Amino acid sequence: MGSLARVKAHLNELVVGREKEIDFMLIALIQEGHVLLESVPGSGKTWMAKAFAGSFQGLFQRLQFTPDVLPSDVTGIRFFNPKSQEFELRPGAVLTNLLLADEINRATPRTQSSLLEAMEEKQATIDGETVQLPNPFIVIATQNPVESQQGTFPLPAAQLDRFLFRLEIGYPNFEEEMAIIRNFRDNVSHKKEIRSVASIEEVREWSASAKKVAVHEDIEKYIVALVRATREHPMIELGLSSRAALALVHAAQGKAFIDGRAFVTPDDVKYIFEPVAIHRILLNPEGMLIHDPADVLRKIALTIASPVEAL
């Protein structure tokens, strides 16, 4: 756990006031999940993703999504080399450990869908040939909600479901914003200060250990109760799926692991419930008029009794 603590300390030095978001990104990396960062422009989404990637000795690719980005830019393509008279593979952006998909909602649906196989199955099909992706492989995608009606393409439910977390990054508080101004007012980037403090092999070891974190039967019942409550809520048209239930289990295991515990507690489940669920539910027309999805999830979490006594 020493190297994990170093990573957290290093990231908290580089990124001001995002301790919770860093925890979620670490959980996603350890559990081989993906993260969707959503906030207004200028809130530091891209910088946080770059600092996170630079803290590990792995491969990092950044792809700036625009309407003219093609699926082959994402997965790769085989091209004919006239010199060798053979077809050669030109790898796409997904052949990496961490892919930053910047402004993903600006890409066309065809290009967005080219990420589905990579995100779910950790592989890419290039001209009929299946290529395994490096281990670990995670996607950190960003999107700006204010551009949702200006030449963008909202992610379909099938793709949103591939993200372990959706993190809505708010504005910093007064002290955090003062720190940001002081750190960057000389227009000198912190890029030189980013250093790798953990190896990919260490990440694989964390992942193996996190999978062994114990999940009591009462915790499993608690998670299923939360999931089923979203399906029965009068304001929710589309509730959580079984895949979402598994995502809650894996995220809770990751939370317990980064906290140094070998078992999941109800508080772990409560901590990760909203970012795991918020992009997987769909409010009905009435619910959209009077409720925010986050508020609905918080009320559900309050109505389901946690198994405190059983533990």
ABEGO torsion letter per residue (X at the ends): XAAAAAAAAAAAAABBGAAAAAAAAAAAAAAGBBBBBBBBBGAGAAAAAAAAAAABBBBBBBBBBBAABBAAAAAEBBBBBAAAGBBBBBBBAABBABBBBBGAAABBAAAAAAAAAAAAAGBBBBGGBBBBBBOBBBBBBBBBAAAAABGBBBBBAAAAAABABBBBBBBBBAAAAAAAAAAAAAGBBAAAABBBABBAAAAAAAAAAAAABBBBAAAAAAAAAAAAAAAABAABABBBBAAAAAAAAAAAAAAAAAAGBABBBAAAAAAAAAAAAAAABBBBAAAAAABBAAAAAAAAAAABBBBAAAX
